[in-house]
Amino acid sequence: MGKPGDKGQDASMDCDIAVIGAGPAGLSFARALAGSGLHVVLVERASEASLADPAFDGREIALTHRSQDILRDLDAWDRIPPAEMSPLRQARVQDGVSPFVLDFSPPGETPLGMLVPNHLIRRAIYDAVRDADCATLLTGVAVTAVETSPRGGLLKLADGRQIRARLVVAADTRFSEARRQMGIATRMRDFGKSMLVARVAHEKPHDGIATEWFGHGQTVAMLPLQGAVSSIVLTLPARQIEALMQASPDAFGADATRRTDGRWGAMQLAGTRHAYPLVATYAQRFVGTRFALVGDAAVGMHPVTAHGFNFGLAGASRLAEEIRASQARRRDIADPGGLLRYELAHRRATWPLFTATNAIASLYTDDRAPARLVRGAVLRLGAALAPARRLVTAQLMEARAG
């Protein structure tokens, strides 16, 4: 992988594609273009050390089968230790004390997906980009200004350097500053709550079943990991999350046991705790003149369906495919037609689930009596309709086609 020193500390640099953000989406996009002959520059405000060896952040990613295929194509999948992968054999949704349970089970022995720690995926993709030597990486520097015109794009960096590119791609989180500077409005939904994630050991086996449990004033998810360990995901008001972050390990374990009604037996904290605000975003446009959004900068999902990371990988793959197609047709890599095809395909893939996810999150976190009646009816109806459950299961597994 190219380093800043490879080009010297010149005041300006020319490239084909400048990518803002070297997270999973930005790195995946760069790796997908390996062998294309395009000069890709990745600009990341974090240090290269943090990219090469990311710290554990508590997040366990439920990778669909399509995402696993994409990671294989990127030469990243085999870099993840198999012992750190946990098969997701079944998903279950419960509402309070209701006896009705929605079960989503895959056909045969194939798991719904695979749970993999976020930091290990990030490290694997970074290593794949490094070994392919398919991009120049500029780290420890922020982008202060983004400009594009029909003639090209320009990035201004905090250290005074400038990058001229034929195409600018923003992959700089759901709160993308590049998106804002390009004048792209965003649908933003602040759920007014925070999410705490932590690994917990428990007495009873989880049997590879992920459980989403909507209780009074809280949402609890249990993601099954290797052994008698799960990742607990608590959604609560920010003040309660802060109190749990500060609680002693013993007090946290006792609280987790109480919140889950002892369904998994007594729990003990088995790692560090991490808190995140719950905000969902959806850009009103994914492309502009010589500009495109990928990853959370395009679609920032509520985690209830665990599809945000998968959408990021899929979007990066779609954009790279369109760029390669433009090359094959001997057209500009920022051809408006190709960028529009990317936008339409990514919108078709993400918008239905984005809106459904927000509706589900709103309904199942509303503790008013009318909402409780409606969600009880929805749960009973879903439990009775096997075809609907099979449709949702197919969406959760997300086969490669489509």
C-alpha positions in Angstrom: 0.0 0.0 0.0 1.4 3.4 -0.9 2.3 5.8 1.9 2.3 9.5 2.0 6.1 9.5 1.7 5.8 7.7 -1.6 4.7 10.9 -3.2 6.7 13.2 -1.1 5.1 16.0 0.9 4.1 18.0 -2.3 1.5 20.6 -2.0 -0.7 18.8 -4.4 -1.4 15.3 -5.8 -3.2 14.0 -8.8 -5.2 10.7 -8.8 -8.1 9.0 -10.5 -10.2 8.5 -7.4 -9.9 10.2 -4.0 -11.7 8.4 -1.1 -12.5 10.2 2.1 -12.5 7.7 5.0 -10.5 4.4 5.2 -13.1 2.5 7.2 -14.5 -0.8 6.0 -16.5 0.8 3.1 -13.7 3.0 1.9 -11.1 0.2 2.1 -13.4 -2.3 0.5 -14.1 0.0 -2.4 -10.4 0.6 -3.0 -9.7 -3.2 -2.9 -12.5 -3.9 -5.3 -10.7 -1.7 -7.8 -7.4 -3.6 -7.6 -6.0 -4.4 -11.0 -8.1 -1.7 -12.7 -5.1 0.5 -13.3 -6.7 3.4 -11.4 -4.8 5.4 -8.9 -6.8 5.5 -5.7 -6.0 7.7 -2.8 -7.5 7.1 0.6 -7.5 10.0 3.1 -8.1 9.1 6.8 -8.0 11.3 9.9 -7.1 8.3 12.1 -3.5 6.9 12.4 -2.4 4.1 10.2 -1.6 2.1 13.4 -5.3 2.2 14.3 -6.2 0.9 10.8 -3.6 -1.9 10.8 -4.6 -3.1 14.3 -8.0 -1.7 15.2 -9.0 -1.8 18.9 -11.9 -4.0 19.9 -15.1 -1.8 19.8 -17.7 -4.3 21.1 -19.5 -4.6 17.9 -20.3 -8.1 16.5 -21.3 -7.9 12.8 -23.9 -10.3 11.4 -22.5 -10.9 8.0 -24.9 -12.2 5.4 -23.9 -14.8 2.8 -23.5 -12.1 0.2 -21.2 -10.1 2.4 -19.1 -13.2 3.1 -18.8 -13.7 -0.7 -17.8 -10.1 -1.1 -15.1 -10.4 1.5 -13.8 -13.6 -0.2 -13.6 -11.6 -3.5 -11.6 -9.0 -1.7 -9.2 -11.6 -0.3 -10.3 -10.6 3.2 -12.4 -13.5 4.4 -9.6 -16.0 4.9 -7.7 -13.5 7.0 -10.3 -13.7 9.8 -9.5 -16.4 12.3 -12.2 -19.1 12.0 -12.3 -19.4 15.8 -13.6 -15.8 16.0 -16.6 -16.6 13.8 -19.9 -17.6 15.3 -22.6 -19.1 13.2 -26.1 -17.5 13.6 -28.4 -20.5 13.4 -31.7 -18.9 14.2 -33.1 -15.5 15.0 -36.0 -14.9 17.5 -38.1 -11.8 18.2 -40.1 -11.5 21.4 -42.2 -8.7 22.8 -42.3 -8.4 26.6 -44.1 -11.3 28.3 -46.1 -12.1 25.1 -46.2 -15.9 24.5 -45.9 -15.3 20.8 -42.5 -15.6 19.3 -41.2 -14.9 15.8 -38.6 -17.5 14.8 -36.6 -17.1 11.7 -34.8 -20.4 10.8 -32.8 -21.1 7.7 -33.6 -24.1 5.5 -31.3 -27.1 6.2 -28.1 -26.7 8.1 -27.0 -23.4 6.5 -26.8 -20.6 9.1 -28.6 -17.3 8.7 -25.2 -15.6 8.8 -21.9 -15.4 10.6 -21.2 -13.2 13.6 -17.7 -11.7 13.4 -16.1 -9.0 15.5 -16.0 -5.7 13.7 -12.3 -4.9 14.5 -11.2 -8.2 12.9 -13.1 -7.5 9.7 -11.6 -4.0 9.6 -8.1 -5.5 10.1 -8.6 -8.2 7.4 -9.8 -5.6 4.8 -6.8 -3.3 5.6 -4.4 -6.2 5.2 -6.0 -7.1 1.8 -5.6 -3.6 0.6 -2.0 -3.4 1.8 -1.0 -6.7 0.2 -2.7 -5.8 -3.1 -0.9 -2.4 -3.1 -3.9 -1.0 -4.8 -4.1 2.5 -3.1 -2.1 5.3 -1.6 -3.0 5.8 2.0 -2.8 9.2 3.7 -3.4 8.9 7.4 -3.5 11.3 10.4 -4.9 14.1 8.3 -8.5 15.5 7.9 -10.2 16.8 4.8 -11.2 20.4 5.3 -12.9 21.1 2.0 -14.5 19.2 -0.9 -15.2 20.7 -4.3 -16.2 19.1 -7.6 -17.1 20.4 -11.0 -17.5 18.8 -14.5 -13.7 19.1 -14.9 -12.8 17.2 -11.7 -12.8 17.1 -7.9 -10.5 18.8 -5.3 -9.8 17.9 -1.7 -8.1 20.3 0.6 -6.4 18.8 3.6 -5.7 20.2 7.0 -2.0 20.1 6.5 -2.2 22.3 3.4 -2.0 19.7 0.7 -4.5 19.3 -2.0 -5.7 16.3 -4.0 -7.1 16.6 -7.5 -9.2 13.6 -8.6 -11.5 12.6 -11.5 -13.9 11.2 -8.9 -14.4 11.8 -5.2 -16.0 9.2 -3.0 -17.1 9.9 0.6 -17.0 7.1 3.1 -16.7 9.3 6.2 -19.5 8.0 8.6 -23.2 8.7 8.8 -22.4 12.2 10.0 -20.4 12.9 6.8 -18.9 16.3 6.5 -18.1 15.8 2.9 -21.8 15.0 2.2 -22.8 18.2 3.9 -20.2 20.3 2.0 -21.5 18.8 -1.3 -25.0 20.1 -0.4 -26.6 16.7 -0.1 -29.5 16.7 2.4 -30.0 13.7 4.7 -33.0 12.1 6.4 -31.9 11.8 10.0 -33.7 10.0 12.8 -32.4 10.5 16.3 -34.1 7.8 18.4 -33.2 9.7 21.6 -31.5 6.6 23.0 -28.1 5.0 23.2 -26.8 1.5 22.7 -24.5 -0.4 25.0 -22.6 -3.5 23.7 -20.6 -5.9 25.8 -19.7 -9.6 25.9 -21.2 -11.5 28.7 -20.7 -15.1 29.9 -23.9 -17.0 31.0 -24.9 -20.2 32.6 -27.4 -21.5 30.0 -26.5 -22.3 26.4 -27.6 -20.0 23.6 -27.8 -22.7 20.9 -26.7 -20.3 18.3 -29.9 -18.3 18.5 -29.9 -14.5 18.3 -32.7 -13.0 20.4 -34.2 -9.5 20.0 -36.4 -8.8 23.0 -38.5 -5.7 23.3 -39.3 -5.1 27.0 -41.0 -2.3 28.8 -38.6 0.7 28.5 -35.8 -1.3 27.0 -34.6 -3.3 24.0 -32.3 -6.3 24.6 -30.5 -8.2 21.9 -28.4 -11.3 22.6 -26.0 -12.3 19.9 -24.6 -15.8 20.3 -20.8 -16.2 20.2 -18.5 -19.1 20.7 -19.1 -21.1 23.9 -21.5 -19.9 26.6 -20.8 -16.2 25.7 -23.0 -13.7 24.0 -22.8 -10.1 23.0 -25.5 -8.2 24.9 -26.9 -5.1 23.2 -28.9 -2.8 25.4 -30.9 0.1 24.1 -31.9 2.6 26.8 -32.0 6.3 27.5 -28.6 7.9 27.5 -28.5 8.4 31.3 -29.2 4.8 32.0 -26.5 3.7 29.5 -24.0 6.0 31.2 -24.9 4.5 34.6 -24.3 1.0 33.3 -21.0 2.1 31.7 -19.8 3.2 35.1 -21.2 0.2 37.1 -18.9 -2.3 38.6 -18.5 -5.6 36.6 -20.5 -7.5 39.3 -23.2 -4.9 39.3 -23.4 -4.9 35.5 -23.7 -8.7 35.4 -26.5 -8.6 38.0 -28.3 -5.9 36.0 -28.0 -7.9 32.8 -29.3 -11.0 34.5 -32.3 -9.0 35.8 -33.0 -7.3 32.4 -33.1 -10.7 30.7 -35.3 -12.3 33.4 -32.6 -14.9 34.0 -33.4 -16.6 30.6 -29.7 -17.3 30.1 -29.0 -17.8 33.7 -26.6 -15.6 35.7 -24.4 -13.3 33.6 -20.9 -12.1 34.1 -19.2 -9.3 32.2 -16.6 -10.9 29.9 -15.0 -7.9 28.2 -15.1 -4.1 27.8 -18.3 -2.0 27.5 -18.9 0.3 24.6 -21.7 2.9 24.1 -23.0 4.4 20.8 -25.8 7.0 20.1 -28.7 5.7 18.1 -29.1 7.8 15.0 -30.2 6.6 11.5 -29.4 8.5 8.4 -30.3 8.2 4.7 -28.9 10.6 2.1 -31.4 12.0 -0.3 -28.8 11.6 -3.1 -26.0 9.1 -3.3 -24.2 10.8 -6.2 -23.4 14.2 -7.6 -21.1 15.7 -10.2 -17.9 13.5 -10.0 -19.0 12.5 -6.4 -20.5 9.5 -4.7 -21.4 8.3 -1.2 -20.7 4.8 0.1 -21.1 3.1 3.5 -22.7 4.9 6.4 -22.3 8.2 4.5 -25.0 6.9 2.2 -27.1 4.8 4.5 -26.7 4.7 8.3 -28.9 2.0 9.6 -30.5 1.4 13.0 -28.8 -1.8 14.3 -32.1 -3.7 14.9 -31.8 -5.7 11.6 -28.0 -5.8 11.7 -27.8 -4.8 8.0 -25.8 -1.5 8.1 -22.4 -3.1 7.6 -23.7 -5.4 4.9 -25.2 -2.4 3.0 -21.8 -0.7 3.3 -20.0 -3.7 1.7 -22.6 -4.1 -1.0 -22.6 -0.4 -1.9 -18.8 -0.3 -2.2 -19.0 -3.3 -4.5 -21.8 -1.8 -6.6 -19.9 1.4 -7.2 -16.7 -0.4 -8.1 -18.6 -2.5 -10.6 -20.1 0.5 -12.3 -16.7 2.2 -12.5 -15.2 -1.0 -14.1 -18.1 -1.1 -16.5 -17.5 2.5 -17.5 -13.9 1.6 -18.1 -14.9 -1.3 -20.3 -17.1 1.0 -22.3 -14.2 3.5 -22.6 -16.2 6.1 -20.8 -15.2 8.5 -18.0 -15.0 6.7 -14.6 -17.3 9.4 -13.3 -19.8 8.9 -16.1 -23.1 10.3 -14.9 -25.0 7.3 -16.3 -22.8 4.9 -14.3 -23.1 6.9 -11.1 -26.9 7.0 -11.6 -27.1 3.3 -12.1 -25.2 2.8 -8.8 -27.5 5.1 -7.0 -30.7 3.5 -8.3 -29.4 0.0 -7.5 -28.3 0.9 -4.0 -31.5 2.7 -3.3 -33.6 -0.3 -4.4 -31.5 -2.5 -2.1 -31.6 -0.3 1.0 -34.7 2.0 1.1 -37.3 -0.7 1.8 -35.4 -2.2 4.7 -34.3 1.3 6.0 -37.9 2.4 6.2 -39.1 -0.9 7.6 -36.4 -0.9 10.2 -37.2 2.6 11.5 -40.9 1.6 11.7 -40.1 -1.5 13.7 -37.8 0.4 16.0 -40.4 3.1 16.5 -43.2 0.7 17.2 -41.4 -1.7 19.5 -39.8 1.0 21.6 -43.0 2.9 22.1 -44.4 1.9 25.5 -47.8 3.6 25.1 -50.8 1.3 25.3 -51.9 1.7 21.6 -48.4 0.8 20.4 -48.3 -2.2 22.7 -51.6 -3.5 21.2 -50.4 -3.0 17.7 -47.1 -4.7 18.1 -48.8 -7.6 19.9 -51.1 -8.0 16.9 -48.1 -7.8 14.5 -46.2 -10.5 16.5 -49.3 -12.9 16.5 -49.8 -12.3 12.8 -46.2 -13.0 12.0 -46.1 -16.1 14.1 -49.0 -17.5 12.1 -47.7 -16.6 8.6 -45.0 -19.1 7.6 -44.6 -17.6 4.1 -43.9 -14.1 5.6 -41.3 -15.6 7.9 -39.6 -17.4 5.0 -39.4 -14.1 3.1 -37.8 -12.3 6.0 -35.4 -15.2 6.5 -34.3 -14.9 2.9 -33.7 -11.2 3.4 -31.7 -11.8 6.5 -29.5 -14.4 4.7 -29.2 -12.2 1.6 -27.9 -14.6 -1.0 -25.5 -13.2 -3.5 -28.0 -12.8 -6.4 -29.9 -9.6 -6.6 
